[in-house]
Amino acid sequence: FSARLLEEVAYDDAAIKEACLVQRVANERPTLFVSPRRGGRVEPAALKERLRAAGVAVDSVRVLGALPRSPLQKLLRREVRALLGPAP
C-alpha cells in the first residue's frame, strides 16, 4: 500500500490536522496515527470505517495531541512506528 494515498482518506476529515500510517513489519495491518486540529474531535471508529470503505483495513486508529516532527517540521515516521512497540 502507499501510506500517503491512504493518509489522504484521513485528511478528508476536517477535524484531522496530521495523519501517519505505519506498520511494524510487512504483511501486518497498519495503524493510523492522527492528531486533531485545534477544537477538532476525531472519532477513531468512524475513521476506521471510512478507511475500510476505501479498501484499507487498519489494525487501529490512535489519536495523539501531535505527531513527532524534526526541528525542520518533517514528520518522523520512525518515531511514530516506535509508538507501536516491538514487533511480535
N, C-alpha and C positions, 0 to 999 in steps of 0.2 A: 504494500500500500504506500501511497505518497502521503506522508504526515501533513504536509502543507495543504494539500487538497482537502483532506478530511477536517483539518482545523478550520477551513473556510466555512464548513457547516456550522461550527460553533460560533464563528464571527457573525453569522446571520442573526444571532440573538443580540438585540440592542443592549442587553444588560452585561454582556461579556466584553471585558477590556482586552484580556490576553488569553491565549489558548496554546497548549503544548501537548501533543500526543506522543507518548513514549511506550516502549516495552522493554522488559529486561533482556529477553532472549528472543531469537527468531521463532516463529510459529507459536507465539504466545499472544493472547488477546491484549491489545494495547489498553493503556489507561490514559484518560484525558484529564489534564490538569487545567483549570481555568481560574481566572481572577475576575471579579466583577468590577464594573465601572462604579464610581462613587454614587452611592444611592441605589445602585442596581441590585437586584436579587436574582440569583441563579438557582434554578430548580434542577438538581442533578438528574432526577428520574426523567423529567421531560426532555432534557438534553440528550440523555442516553437513548430515549425512544426516537428522537429526531435523527440521531446518528444511525440507529438501526434501520429507520425508513430510508436512509441514504445508502444502505447496504453495508454498514460498518457495525460490527458487534464489538463493543468495548467491554473490558472487564469491569471498569467503574469510571465514574466521573468524580474528581476531587476538586473542591473549591478551596483556594488559598487567597490570602489577602493580596499577595503579589507573587509573581513568578521570579525566580532568581535571574539576575542580569549582571553583566560585566560592568565595569566603570564606564564603558562606552555604550551601555544600554543594549548590548546584544544579549538575546535570550540564551541562557546557559542550559542546553538540553541535557548535558551530562549531569548537572546538579539536580535537574528535575527528575531524571531517571534514578538517581541515587535515593530519592524520596520513596521509591518503590521497595527499597531494601534489597538484600542479596537474592540472587537467582536461586530458585528451588533446586 
